[in-house]
């Protein structure tokens, strides 16, 4: 039986943690991140690394 996980993270350093959970067959129920933000110049949307 695998452990149920709700993952919360946005910065790039949280990506390896999520990858390890997936690799080790944890049951990822949901992933929460901050919504995409607009950059200062050009107003391009920057998606979350997650």
PDBQT receptor file of N, H, CA, C and O in Angstrom, charges set to zero:
ATOM      1  N   UNK A   1       0.852  -1.170   0.000  1.00  0.00    +0.000 N 
ATOM      2  CA  UNK A   1       0.000   0.000   0.000  1.00  0.00    +0.000 C 
ATOM      3  C   UNK A   1       0.901   1.237   0.000  1.00  0.00    +0.000 C 
ATOM      4  O   UNK A   1       1.818   1.346   0.815  1.00  0.00    +0.000 OA
ATOM      5  N   UNK A   2       0.633   2.167  -0.920  1.00  0.00    +0.000 N 
ATOM      6  H   UNK A   2      -0.112   2.079  -1.582  1.00  0.00    +0.000 HD
ATOM      7  CA  UNK A   2       1.455   3.377  -0.980  1.00  0.00    +0.000 C 
ATOM      8  C   UNK A   2       0.818   4.500  -0.169  1.00  0.00    +0.000 C 
ATOM      9  O   UNK A   2      -0.388   4.510   0.074  1.00  0.00    +0.000 OA
ATOM     10  N   UNK A   3       1.640   5.420   0.233  1.00  0.00    +0.000 N 
ATOM     11  H   UNK A   3       2.620   5.412   0.036  1.00  0.00    +0.000 HD
ATOM     12  CA  UNK A   3       1.204   6.550   1.039  1.00  0.00    +0.000 C 
ATOM     13  C   UNK A   3       0.552   7.603   0.153  1.00  0.00    +0.000 C 
ATOM     14  O   UNK A   3       1.088   7.940  -0.902  1.00  0.00    +0.000 OA
ATOM     15  N   UNK A   4      -0.602   8.127   0.571  1.00  0.00    +0.000 N 
ATOM     16  H   UNK A   4      -1.037   7.853   1.428  1.00  0.00    +0.000 HD
ATOM     17  CA  UNK A   4      -1.268   9.206  -0.156  1.00  0.00    +0.000 C 
ATOM     18  C   UNK A   4      -0.594  10.527   0.180  1.00  0.00    +0.000 C 
ATOM     19  O   UNK A   4      -0.323  10.816   1.346  1.00  0.00    +0.000 OA
ATOM     20  N   UNK A   5      -0.322  11.338  -0.862  1.00  0.00    +0.000 N 
ATOM     21  H   UNK A   5      -0.542  11.104  -1.809  1.00  0.00    +0.000 HD
ATOM     22  CA  UNK A   5       0.402  12.591  -0.678  1.00  0.00    +0.000 C 
ATOM     23  C   UNK A   5      -0.314  13.721  -1.398  1.00  0.00    +0.000 C 
ATOM     24  O   UNK A   5      -0.757  13.566  -2.536  1.00  0.00    +0.000 OA
ATOM     25  N   UNK A   6      -0.421  14.862  -0.722  1.00  0.00    +0.000 N 
ATOM     26  H   UNK A   6      -0.061  14.987   0.202  1.00  0.00    +0.000 HD
ATOM     27  CA  UNK A   6      -0.824  16.114  -1.357  1.00  0.00    +0.000 C 
ATOM     28  C   UNK A   6       0.427  16.982  -1.335  1.00  0.00    +0.000 C 
ATOM     29  O   UNK A   6       0.933  17.318  -0.264  1.00  0.00    +0.000 OA
ATOM     30  N   UNK A   7       0.926  17.345  -2.509  1.00  0.00    +0.000 N 
ATOM     31  H   UNK A   7       0.515  17.072  -3.379  1.00  0.00    +0.000 HD
ATOM     32  CA  UNK A   7       2.193  18.065  -2.626  1.00  0.00    +0.000 C 
ATOM     33  C   UNK A   7       1.927  19.544  -2.843  1.00  0.00    +0.000 C 
ATOM     34  O   UNK A   7       1.095  19.918  -3.670  1.00  0.00    +0.000 OA
ATOM     35  N   UNK A   8       2.637  20.385  -2.095  1.00  0.00    +0.000 N 
ATOM     36  H   UNK A   8       3.313  20.081  -1.424  1.00  0.00    +0.000 HD
ATOM     37  CA  UNK A   8       2.539  21.835  -2.255  1.00  0.00    +0.000 C 
ATOM     38  C   UNK A   8       3.937  22.395  -2.446  1.00  0.00    +0.000 C 
ATOM     39  O   UNK A   8       4.802  22.243  -1.584  1.00  0.00    +0.000 OA
ATOM     40  N   UNK A   9       4.152  23.048  -3.592  1.00  0.00    +0.000 N 
ATOM     41  H   UNK A   9       3.449  23.171  -4.293  1.00  0.00    +0.000 HD
ATOM     42  CA  UNK A   9       5.461  23.629  -3.857  1.00  0.00    +0.000 C 
ATOM     43  C   UNK A   9       5.438  24.425  -5.142  1.00  0.00    +0.000 C 
ATOM     44  O   UNK A   9       4.681  24.110  -6.060  1.00  0.00    +0.000 OA
ATOM     45  N   UNK A  10       6.258  25.449  -5.213  1.00  0.00    +0.000 N 
ATOM     46  H   UNK A  10       6.873  25.705  -4.467  1.00  0.00    +0.000 HD
ATOM     47  CA  UNK A  10       6.320  26.279  -6.408  1.00  0.00    +0.000 C 
ATOM     48  C   UNK A  10       7.750  26.499  -6.879  1.00  0.00    +0.000 C 
ATOM     49  O   UNK A  10       8.016  26.352  -8.072  1.00  0.00    +0.000 OA
ATOM     50  N   UNK A  11       8.680  26.845  -5.997  1.00  0.00    +0.000 N 
ATOM     51  H   UNK A  11       8.464  26.965  -5.028  1.00  0.00    +0.000 HD
ATOM     52  CA  UNK A  11      10.024  27.164  -6.477  1.00  0.00    +0.000 C 
ATOM     53  C   UNK A  11      10.667  25.972  -7.184  1.00  0.00    +0.000 C 
ATOM     54  O   UNK A  11      10.263  24.824  -6.997  1.00  0.00    +0.000 OA
ATOM     55  N   UNK A  12      11.674  26.274  -7.997  1.00  0.00    +0.000 N 
ATOM     56  H   UNK A  12      12.002  27.206  -8.149  1.00  0.00    +0.000 HD
ATOM     57  CA  UNK A  12      12.355  25.226  -8.760  1.00  0.00    +0.000 C 
ATOM     58  C   UNK A  12      12.948  24.138  -7.874  1.00  0.00    +0.000 C 
ATOM     59  O   UNK A  12      13.042  22.989  -8.306  1.00  0.00    +0.000 OA
ATOM     60  N   UNK A  13      13.352  24.466  -6.645  1.00  0.00    +0.000 N 
ATOM     61  H   UNK A  13      13.276  25.400  -6.295  1.00  0.00    +0.000 HD
ATOM     62  CA  UNK A  13      13.964  23.441  -5.798  1.00  0.00    +0.000 C 
ATOM     63  C   UNK A  13      12.958  22.406  -5.311  1.00  0.00    +0.000 C 
ATOM     64  O   UNK A  13      13.366  21.390  -4.746  1.00  0.00    +0.000 OA
ATOM     65  N   UNK A  14      11.659  22.623  -5.507  1.00  0.00    +0.000 N 
ATOM     66  H   UNK A  14      11.328  23.448  -5.966  1.00  0.00    +0.000 HD
ATOM     67  CA  UNK A  14      10.663  21.629  -5.107  1.00  0.00    +0.000 C 
ATOM     68  C   UNK A  14      10.440  20.560  -6.179  1.00  0.00    +0.000 C 
ATOM     69  O   UNK A  14       9.845  19.521  -5.891  1.00  0.00    +0.000 OA
ATOM     70  N   UNK A  15      10.905  20.795  -7.406  1.00  0.00    +0.000 N 
ATOM     71  H   UNK A  15      11.388  21.639  -7.640  1.00  0.00    +0.000 HD
ATOM     72  CA  UNK A  15      10.729  19.834  -8.503  1.00  0.00    +0.000 C 
ATOM     73  C   UNK A  15      11.403  18.490  -8.192  1.00  0.00    +0.000 C 
ATOM     74  O   UNK A  15      10.761  17.453  -8.355  1.00  0.00    +0.000 OA
ATOM     75  N   UNK A  16      12.665  18.464  -7.753  1.00  0.00    +0.000 N 
ATOM     76  H   UNK A  16      13.187  19.307  -7.621  1.00  0.00    +0.000 HD
ATOM     77  CA  UNK A  16      13.287  17.165  -7.448  1.00  0.00    +0.000 C 
ATOM     78  C   UNK A  16      12.537  16.386  -6.362  1.00  0.00    +0.000 C 
ATOM     79  O   UNK A  16      12.472  15.158  -6.420  1.00  0.00    +0.000 OA
ATOM     80  N   UNK A  17      11.978  17.077  -5.388  1.00  0.00    +0.000 N 
ATOM     81  H   UNK A  17      12.031  18.075  -5.341  1.00  0.00    +0.000 HD
ATOM     82  CA  UNK A  17      11.222  16.393  -4.331  1.00  0.00    +0.000 C 
ATOM     83  C   UNK A  17      10.010  15.679  -4.906  1.00  0.00    +0.000 C 
ATOM     84  O   UNK A  17       9.743  14.527  -4.567  1.00  0.00    +0.000 OA
ATOM     85  N   UNK A  18       9.278  16.362  -5.774  1.00  0.00    +0.000 N 
ATOM     86  H   UNK A  18       9.495  17.298  -6.049  1.00  0.00    +0.000 HD
ATOM     87  CA  UNK A  18       8.103  15.753  -6.398  1.00  0.00    +0.000 C 
ATOM     88  C   UNK A  18       8.517  14.586  -7.293  1.00  0.00    +0.000 C 
ATOM     89  O   UNK A  18       7.844  13.555  -7.311  1.00  0.00    +0.000 OA
ATOM     90  N   UNK A  19       9.608  14.735  -8.028  1.00  0.00    +0.000 N 
ATOM     91  H   UNK A  19      10.155  15.572  -8.012  1.00  0.00    +0.000 HD
ATOM     92  CA  UNK A  19      10.087  13.653  -8.891  1.00  0.00    +0.000 C 
ATOM     93  C   UNK A  19      10.440  12.409  -8.080  1.00  0.00    +0.000 C 
ATOM     94  O   UNK A  19      10.162  11.290  -8.512  1.00  0.00    +0.000 OA
ATOM     95  N   UNK A  20      11.045  12.593  -6.916  1.00  0.00    +0.000 N 
ATOM     96  H   UNK A  20      11.270  13.502  -6.565  1.00  0.00    +0.000 HD
ATOM     97  CA  UNK A  20      11.395  11.455  -6.054  1.00  0.00    +0.000 C 
ATOM     98  C   UNK A  20      10.139  10.763  -5.541  1.00  0.00    +0.000 C 
ATOM     99  O   UNK A  20      10.079   9.535  -5.495  1.00  0.00    +0.000 OA
ATOM    100  N   UNK A  21       9.137  11.546  -5.155  1.00  0.00    +0.000 N 
ATOM    101  H   UNK A  21       9.186  12.544  -5.192  1.00  0.00    +0.000 HD
ATOM    102  CA  UNK A  21       7.880  10.951  -4.693  1.00  0.00    +0.000 C 
ATOM    103  C   UNK A  21       7.239  10.108  -5.795  1.00  0.00    +0.000 C 
ATOM    104  O   UNK A  21       6.768   9.000  -5.538  1.00  0.00    +0.000 OA
ATOM    105  N   UNK A  22       7.222  10.627  -7.008  1.00  0.00    +0.000 N 
ATOM    106  H   UNK A  22       7.605  11.527  -7.217  1.00  0.00    +0.000 HD
ATOM    107  CA  UNK A  22       6.638   9.892  -8.135  1.00  0.00    +0.000 C 
ATOM    108  C   UNK A  22       7.457   8.635  -8.433  1.00  0.00    +0.000 C 
ATOM    109  O   UNK A  22       6.897   7.560  -8.645  1.00  0.00    +0.000 OA
ATOM    110  N   UNK A  23       8.773   8.776  -8.448  1.00  0.00    +0.000 N 
ATOM    111  H   UNK A  23       9.228   9.649  -8.276  1.00  0.00    +0.000 HD
ATOM    112  CA  UNK A  23       9.664   7.645  -8.731  1.00  0.00    +0.000 C 
ATOM    113  C   UNK A  23       9.480   6.518  -7.720  1.00  0.00    +0.000 C 
ATOM    114  O   UNK A  23       9.560   5.341  -8.072  1.00  0.00    +0.000 OA
ATOM    115  N   UNK A  24       9.233   6.883  -6.460  1.00  0.00    +0.000 N 
ATOM    116  H   UNK A  24       9.168   7.839  -6.174  1.00  0.00    +0.000 HD
ATOM    117  CA  UNK A  24       9.073   5.891  -5.398  1.00  0.00    +0.000 C 
ATOM    118  C   UNK A  24       7.635   5.433  -5.221  1.00  0.00    +0.000 C 
ATOM    119  O   UNK A  24       7.279   4.849  -4.198  1.00  0.00    +0.000 OA
ATOM    120  N   UNK A  25       6.818   5.701  -6.224  1.00  0.00    +0.000 N 
ATOM    121  H   UNK A  25       7.108   6.175  -7.056  1.00  0.00    +0.000 HD
ATOM    122  CA  UNK A  25       5.451   5.174  -6.308  1.00  0.00    +0.000 C 
ATOM    123  C   UNK A  25       4.517   5.650  -5.198  1.00  0.00    +0.000 C 
ATOM    124  O   UNK A  25       3.607   4.922  -4.802  1.00  0.00    +0.000 OA
ATOM    125  N   UNK A  26       4.734   6.866  -4.693  1.00  0.00    +0.000 N 
ATOM    126  H   UNK A  26       5.473   7.458  -5.015  1.00  0.00    +0.000 HD
ATOM    127  CA  UNK A  26       3.774   7.443  -3.763  1.00  0.00    +0.000 C 
ATOM    128  C   UNK A  26       2.511   7.790  -4.543  1.00  0.00    +0.000 C 
ATOM    129  O   UNK A  26       2.583   8.120  -5.727  1.00  0.00    +0.000 OA
ATOM    130  N   UNK A  27       1.372   7.721  -3.896  1.00  0.00    +0.000 N 
ATOM    131  H   UNK A  27       1.314   7.453  -2.934  1.00  0.00    +0.000 HD
ATOM    132  CA  UNK A  27       0.103   8.045  -4.535  1.00  0.00    +0.000 C 
ATOM    133  C   UNK A  27      -0.123   9.556  -4.422  1.00  0.00    +0.000 C 
ATOM    134  O   UNK A  27      -0.572  10.038  -3.382  1.00  0.00    +0.000 OA
ATOM    135  N   UNK A  28       0.184  10.304  -5.485  1.00  0.00    +0.000 N 
ATOM    136  H   UNK A  28       0.549   9.913  -6.330  1.00  0.00    +0.000 HD
ATOM    137  CA  UNK A  28       0.047  11.761  -5.486  1.00  0.00    +0.000 C 
ATOM    138  C   UNK A  28      -1.414  12.097  -5.751  1.00  0.00    +0.000 C 
ATOM    139  O   UNK A  28      -1.905  11.915  -6.865  1.00  0.00    +0.000 OA
ATOM    140  N   UNK A  29      -2.104  12.585  -4.732  1.00  0.00    +0.000 N 
ATOM    141  H   UNK A  29      -1.705  12.733  -3.827  1.00  0.00    +0.000 HD
ATOM    142  CA  UNK A  29      -3.523  12.911  -4.866  1.00  0.00    +0.000 C 
ATOM    143  C   UNK A  29      -3.742  14.242  -5.552  1.00  0.00    +0.000 C 
ATOM    144  O   UNK A  29      -4.658  14.386  -6.362  1.00  0.00    +0.000 OA
ATOM    145  N   UNK A  30      -2.902  15.220  -5.232  1.00  0.00    +0.000 N 
ATOM    146  H   UNK A  30      -2.157  15.103  -4.574  1.00  0.00    +0.000 HD
ATOM    147  CA  UNK A  30      -3.061  16.554  -5.800  1.00  0.00    +0.000 C 
ATOM    148  C   UNK A  30      -1.745  17.309  -5.657  1.00  0.00    +0.000 C 
ATOM    149  O   UNK A  30      -0.943  17.031  -4.765  1.00  0.00    +0.000 OA
ATOM    150  N   UNK A  31      -1.539  18.274  -6.562  1.00  0.00    +0.000 N 
ATOM    151  H   UNK A  31      -2.190  18.500  -7.287  1.00  0.00    +0.000 HD
ATOM    152  CA  UNK A  31      -0.356  19.132  -6.517  1.00  0.00    +0.000 C 
ATOM    153  C   UNK A  31      -0.827  20.573  -6.551  1.00  0.00    +0.000 C 
ATOM    154  O   UNK A  31      -1.566  20.969  -7.453  1.00  0.00    +0.000 OA
ATOM    155  N   UNK A  32      -0.403  21.360  -5.570  1.00  0.00    +0.000 N 
ATOM    156  H   UNK A  32       0.196  21.039  -4.837  1.00  0.00    +0.000 HD
ATOM    157  CA  UNK A  32      -0.778  22.774  -5.499  1.00  0.00    +0.000 C 
ATOM    158  C   UNK A  32       0.457  23.640  -5.724  1.00  0.00    +0.000 C 
ATOM    159  O   UNK A  32       1.515  23.399  -5.143  1.00  0.00    +0.000 OA
ATOM    160  N   UNK A  33       0.305  24.654  -6.579  1.00  0.00    +0.000 N 
ATOM    161  H   UNK A  33      -0.555  24.850  -7.052  1.00  0.00    +0.000 HD
ATOM    162  CA  UNK A  33       1.366  25.622  -6.816  1.00  0.00    +0.000 C 
ATOM    163  C   UNK A  33       0.746  27.010  -6.868  1.00  0.00    +0.000 C 
ATOM    164  O   UNK A  33      -0.477  27.154  -6.880  1.00  0.00    +0.000 OA
ATOM    165  N   UNK A  34       1.590  28.023  -6.898  1.00  0.00    +0.000 N 
ATOM    166  H   UNK A  34       2.583  27.907  -6.888  1.00  0.00    +0.000 HD
ATOM    167  CA  UNK A  34       1.079  29.377  -7.077  1.00  0.00    +0.000 C 
ATOM    168  C   UNK A  34       0.673  29.554  -8.534  1.00  0.00    +0.000 C 
ATOM    169  O   UNK A  34       1.241  28.905  -9.412  1.00  0.00    +0.000 OA
ATOM    170  N   UNK A  35      -0.300  30.419  -8.807  1.00  0.00    +0.000 N 
ATOM    171  H   UNK A  35      -0.762  30.946  -8.093  1.00  0.00    +0.000 HD
ATOM    172  CA  UNK A  35      -0.697  30.653 -10.200  1.00  0.00    +0.000 C 
ATOM    173  C   UNK A  35       0.435  31.325 -10.976  1.00  0.00    +0.000 C 
ATOM    174  O   UNK A  35       1.308  31.951 -10.375  1.00  0.00    +0.000 OA
ATOM    175  N   UNK A  36       0.429  31.201 -12.314  1.00  0.00    +0.000 N 
ATOM    176  H   UNK A  36      -0.280  30.693 -12.802  1.00  0.00    +0.000 HD
ATOM    177  CA  UNK A  36       1.458  31.857 -13.126  1.00  0.00    +0.000 C 
ATOM    178  C   UNK A  36       1.490  33.359 -12.866  1.00  0.00    +0.000 C 
ATOM    179  O   UNK A  36       0.453  33.994 -12.673  1.00  0.00    +0.000 OA
ATOM    180  N   UNK A  37       2.691  33.906 -12.866  1.00  0.00    +0.000 N 
ATOM    181  H   UNK A  37       3.532  33.390 -13.023  1.00  0.00    +0.000 HD
ATOM    182  CA  UNK A  37       2.847  35.347 -12.634  1.00  0.00    +0.000 C 
ATOM    183  C   UNK A  37       3.372  36.008 -13.896  1.00  0.00    +0.000 C 
ATOM    184  O   UNK A  37       4.036  35.374 -14.716  1.00  0.00    +0.000 OA
ATOM    185  N   UNK A  38       3.067  37.287 -14.039  1.00  0.00    +0.000 N 
ATOM    186  H   UNK A  38       2.528  37.802 -13.373  1.00  0.00    +0.000 HD
ATOM    187  CA  UNK A  38       3.565  38.052 -15.179  1.00  0.00    +0.000 C 
ATOM    188  C   UNK A  38       4.904  38.679 -14.807  1.00  0.00    +0.000 C 
ATOM    189  O   UNK A  38       5.094  39.161 -13.690  1.00  0.00    +0.000 OA
ATOM    190  N   UNK A  39       5.827  38.664 -15.765  1.00  0.00    +0.000 N 
ATOM    191  H   UNK A  39       5.673  38.272 -16.672  1.00  0.00    +0.000 HD
ATOM    192  CA  UNK A  39       7.129  39.280 -15.524  1.00  0.00    +0.000 C 
ATOM    193  C   UNK A  39       7.005  40.794 -15.622  1.00  0.00    +0.000 C 
ATOM    194  O   UNK A  39       6.021  41.313 -16.149  1.00  0.00    +0.000 OA
ATOM    195  N   UNK A  40       7.994  41.487 -15.117  1.00  0.00    +0.000 N 
ATOM    196  H   UNK A  40       8.794  41.065 -14.689  1.00  0.00    +0.000 HD
ATOM    197  CA  UNK A  40       7.936  42.952 -15.076  1.00  0.00    +0.000 C 
ATOM    198  C   UNK A  40       7.958  43.569 -16.466  1.00  0.00    +0.000 C 
ATOM    199  O   UNK A  40       7.160  44.459 -16.761  1.00  0.00    +0.000 OA
ATOM    200  N   UNK A  41       8.844  43.115 -17.306  1.00  0.00    +0.000 N 
ATOM    201  H   UNK A  41       9.492  42.392 -17.066  1.00  0.00    +0.000 HD
ATOM    202  CA  UNK A  41       8.939  43.688 -18.661  1.00  0.00    +0.000 C 
ATOM    203  C   UNK A  41       8.276  42.746 -19.657  1.00  0.00    +0.000 C 
ATOM    204  O   UNK A  41       8.504  41.536 -19.638  1.00  0.00    +0.000 OA
ATOM    205  N   UNK A  42       7.458  43.316 -20.517  1.00  0.00    +0.000 N 
ATOM    206  H   UNK A  42       7.273  44.298 -20.532  1.00  0.00    +0.000 HD
ATOM    207  CA  UNK A  42       6.821  42.519 -21.551  1.00  0.00    +0.000 C 
ATOM    208  C   UNK A  42       5.560  41.806 -21.096  1.00  0.00    +0.000 C 
ATOM    209  O   UNK A  42       4.795  41.317 -21.926  1.00  0.00    +0.000 OA
ATOM    210  N   UNK A  43       5.335  41.741 -19.811  1.00  0.00    +0.000 N 
ATOM    211  H   UNK A  43       5.958  42.138 -19.137  1.00  0.00    +0.000 HD
ATOM    212  CA  UNK A  43       4.146  41.114 -19.237  1.00  0.00    +0.000 C 
ATOM    213  C   UNK A  43       3.906  39.690 -19.743  1.00  0.00    +0.000 C 
ATOM    214  O   UNK A  43       2.760  39.277 -19.921  1.00  0.00    +0.000 OA
ATOM    215  N   UNK A  44       4.994  38.937 -19.974  1.00  0.00    +0.000 N 
ATOM    216  H   UNK A  44       5.925  39.273 -19.829  1.00  0.00    +0.000 HD
ATOM    217  CA  UNK A  44       4.857  37.536 -20.354  1.00  0.00    +0.000 C 
ATOM    218  C   UNK A  44       4.546  36.724 -19.107  1.00  0.00    +0.000 C 
ATOM    219  O   UNK A  44       5.049  37.014 -18.022  1.00  0.00    +0.000 OA
ATOM    220  N   UNK A  45       3.717  35.711 -19.271  1.00  0.00    +0.000 N 
ATOM    221  H   UNK A  45       3.307  35.476 -20.152  1.00  0.00    +0.000 HD
ATOM    222  CA  UNK A  45       3.356  34.853 -18.154  1.00  0.00    +0.000 C 
ATOM    223  C   UNK A  45       4.466  33.832 -17.921  1.00  0.00    +0.000 C 
ATOM    224  O   UNK A  45       4.916  33.165 -18.852  1.00  0.00    +0.000 OA
ATOM    225  N   UNK A  46       4.899  33.721 -16.669  1.00  0.00    +0.000 N 
ATOM    226  H   UNK A  46       4.533  34.263 -15.913  1.00  0.00    +0.000 HD
ATOM    227  CA  UNK A  46       5.912  32.748 -16.275  1.00  0.00    +0.000 C 
ATOM    228  C   UNK A  46       5.234  31.619 -15.509  1.00  0.00    +0.000 C 
ATOM    229  O   UNK A  46       4.795  31.826 -14.378  1.00  0.00    +0.000 OA
ATOM    230  N   UNK A  47       5.139  30.421 -16.103  1.00  0.00    +0.000 N 
ATOM    231  H   UNK A  47       5.496  30.252 -17.022  1.00  0.00    +0.000 HD
ATOM    232  CA  UNK A  47       4.482  29.312 -15.404  1.00  0.00    +0.000 C 
ATOM    233  C   UNK A  47       5.329  28.796 -14.242  1.00  0.00    +0.000 C 
ATOM    234  O   UNK A  47       6.543  28.996 -14.202  1.00  0.00    +0.000 OA
ATOM    235  N   UNK A  48       4.672  28.135 -13.311  1.00  0.00    +0.000 N 
ATOM    236  H   UNK A  48       3.686  27.972 -13.343  1.00  0.00    +0.000 HD
ATOM    237  CA  UNK A  48       5.359  27.517 -12.186  1.00  0.00    +0.000 C 
ATOM    238  C   UNK A  48       6.232  26.375 -12.696  1.00  0.00    +0.000 C 
ATOM    239  O   UNK A  48       5.833  25.681 -13.632  1.00  0.00    +0.000 OA
ATOM    240  N   UNK A  49       7.413  26.155 -12.108  1.00  0.00    +0.000 N 
ATOM    241  H   UNK A  49       7.737  26.719 -11.348  1.00  0.00    +0.000 HD
ATOM    242  CA  UNK A  49       8.259  25.041 -12.530  1.00  0.00    +0.000 C 
ATOM    243  C   UNK A  49       7.613  23.679 -12.274  1.00  0.00    +0.000 C 
ATOM    244  O   UNK A  49       7.969  22.692 -12.918  1.00  0.00    +0.000 OA
ATOM    245  N   UNK A  50       6.685  23.624 -11.357  1.00  0.00    +0.000 N 
ATOM    246  H   UNK A  50       6.395  24.426 -10.833  1.00  0.00    +0.000 HD
ATOM    247  CA  UNK A  50       5.994  22.371 -11.042  1.00  0.00    +0.000 C 
ATOM    248  C   UNK A  50       4.989  22.111 -12.124  1.00  0.00    +0.000 C 
ATOM    249  O   UNK A  50       4.279  21.106 -12.079  1.00  0.00    +0.000 OA
TER     250      UNK A  50
